[in-house]
Amino acid sequence: MKETAVVKSETPLVESARVSLGEAAYQRLRTDIVSCRLAPGQKLTEKALAAETGFGGSPLREALTRLDHEGLVRTLPRKGYQVTPLTPKSVDDLFDLWTIVGPELVRRGIKNATHDQLEQLRRGFREVDELAHGVEEKQELRESVLNLTDEMFALFAEATKNEYLINLFMRVSGDMHRIWSTVLSAYPETLDEVESHNFPEQVFTDRDSEMAADYARRHIVAMHDRILRIFSRWPSVMSTEVAPMSGRST
């Protein structure tokens, strides 16, 4: 019989679930990677991960294989693994893709969402907007904003009922979360520069999918520009990798 573990998500909209050890290891490592507790470019070995997490070799290999397929980890032959580095080009490319995919995900999600999903989205983005005002002082609020935003866009993806869009979102979301975690580690005020993290109320009351898509597009473009300007001031930004730093450069 396959061993299982009970894993409780830190996010408020996901229920506890009984999962396999491989799934539990995957969830643990993915969370550590997207939050940058395992930093971009960091080398990983099964032995070190086993000592750190308590998982055995088989669950860890299963988890690392999945993360490799998602692009969050890359295998280094005979050397172990590495958290996939973030580079200025990869960040630019990802936002370029998200400018195309994000608004369409939102447009289709609003159009096809059930009443319950629509209400979840309304409440969730209102909460994101409220939390975002305190992120500069509190690291835990930054994580809450990122986690809840991920949940809301996952809900948009689910509402589309398009498996390709859902899988594409899953592939993109991990790196988007990593980028934001990296930026907010040094520039926590970045979220305060956004006029609003919520969608206009008309989006939800009228199911105005075109307004929602336009709002998402303008928001993504603004953040793309802001983050590229941050990276232009990053220490050693001309090097091939960008990693979190504890404070601003002077």
N, C-alpha and C positions, 0 to 999 in steps of 0.2 A: 504494500500500500504506500502511495506517495506521501511523503512527509509534508505537513502544512504548518503555516504560522499565521497568527492573527496580526494584521497590520492596520493601524489606525492612522488615517491621513491627518496631517496638521491643518488642512483646509476645512472650512466649516460645512461645505456642501457635499462632501463625500462620506459615505457611510463606512464603518469598519467592515472588513471582509476577510474571509478565510482564504488564504492563498498558499500556493506551493512555496517551498524555500527558494526556488529559483526566481519566482515572481517577487518574493520579499526582498531578495538580494538585489534584483533589478530596480525595484522601487527605491531602496536605500541608496544605491550608487547613483541612480539618475537624479534623485533629489540633491545629493551632495555635489554632483557635477553642475547642474543648472543653477544652484545657489552659489557656485564657485568656492564651496568648502574644499572641493578638489579643483584646484586652479587650472585654467587653460595651460596646456603644455606639460602638466605634471606627469611624471612617470609613475606607473602603477605595476605592482606585482601581485600575483595571487597570494603569496605568503604574507605580504604586508597587509593586504586587504583582509585576509582571514584573521590576522591578529587584531586589526582595528574594528572589524564588524562582527566577528564571531561566526560568520558563515563558513562552510566548508568549501573545498575546491570545486566540487561539481556544481553547486548553486552559483558560485562566483563565475565559473566559466560560462554557464548558461546566460547569466546576466551580462557579462562582458561581450558575448557574441551578439546579443540583442542591441547593446549600446553601440557596438561597431557598425551594425546594420543601419542604425539611426544616425550615424555620423558623429556621435558625441565622444566616442573612443576610437582609437585606431590601434591595430595590432602591430607590434614591432617584432618581427621574426627573431626568435631566440633571445629576445630581450624583455618580453612582457608586453605591456600596454602603455598607452599615453593618452591622457585627456586631449582631445583634438584642440590644437591651438586656435586662438582667435587672432586674425590679422586684420589690418586696416582694410585690405581688399575683401576679405570674407565678410566683414561687417557691412561694407558698402554693398556688396552683391546680395547679401541677405535682405537688407532693407529694400533694395531694388525689387527683389522678388515679392516681398511682403506688400509693397505698394500695389502690386498686381493682384495678389491672392487675397489679402486682408479685406479690402472693400467688397470683393465678390462673395467672400465667406459671410460677411455681415449682411449684404443685400439678400442673399438666398436664405440666410438664417432667419432674419426678421420676417421674410415672406412666408416661410414654411413652419415657423415655430408654433407649437401648441400654445394654448392659453397659459398653461402652467409654466412652460419654458419662457414665455414672454414676461411673465411676472417675476420669474427668477432673474432674468436679465435686468429688468427694471430695478429690482432690489439690489442686485449685485453691483451694478455700475454706480448706483447711488452710494453704496458703502465704500466702493473704491474711491469715489470723489471725496468722501468725508475723511477716509484714512490718509489720503495723499497729503493733506495739509500738515501732518505731523511727522513726515518721514525724515526731515533733516536732522531731528534730534534723536530719533529712536530707530535703531537697526531692525528691531522686530516688526515695526510698522512697515518698513520697506519690504520685508519679506512677505508680509500679509498682503500688501498692495500687489506685488508681483504674482503671488499665488492665486489671489482672487481674480486678477485680470486673466490669468491663464485659464481658470475655471470658466469664466464668462465666454472666452473665445472658443473653448472646447464645447461649450453649450451651443454657440453659433454653428460650429462644425457639425455637431450631432443633429441639429435641427435641419441641416441641408439634406440629410439622408443620402448623401453621396459619399460612398466609401473612399473614393480617390481623394476627394477634398479632405475628408476626415484624416486619412493617412498622411496627406501632405501637411496638414496642420500639425500633426504629431511630430513630423520630421522637422518642421520649422520652429515649433514652439520652444524646444529645448535650447536651441542656440539663441533665440530671441531673449529668453529668460537669462541666459548667461551674459549676454551683452548688457542687459539692464543691471544685473547684479554687479558687473564689473564697473560700469559707469557710476552707479550709485555708491559704490565703495569709496569713491573719491569726490564725487560731485552730487551729494544727496539732494541739493536744492533743485536738481534738474526737473523733478516731477512738479515742483511748485511753479515752474515756468509755464506749465500747461494751463491754458485758460480754464478748461474743465475736463475731467476724466469721464464725465457722464454724457450720454447721448441726449439730444433735445427730447423733451417729453412727447412731442408730436410723433416721434419715431415709434413709440410704444402705443400711444392711444390710437393712431391712424394706421399702424403697420406701414409706415412710410419707408419702404425699403430703399428708395433712391436717395432720400435725405440721409438715411443711415449710412449708405455706401459713400456718399459725398463727404459726410462728416468724418468717417473713418479714413478716407483718402487724405483729407487735409491734415488730420492729426498725424498720420504716419509720415507724410512728407515733412511736416514741421519737425518731428522727432528725428527723422533721418538727417536733416540739416543740422540740428542741434548736436547730435551725437558725433557727426563727422567733424564739427568744429571743436568738440571736446578732444577727439583723438588727435587733431592737429596740434594740440598743446601737450599731448601725452609725452612723458619721458621716453626717449628712445623710440618714438613713434615710427621712425623710418626703418626700425628693425622688423623682422618678420613676424614677431609675436607681440601680443598685448596681454598683460596679466593684471589682476586686481592690484591696487596699491592702497595703502592705509591713509594717505592724505594727499593734498594737492602738491604739485611741484611749484617751485617759486620761479 
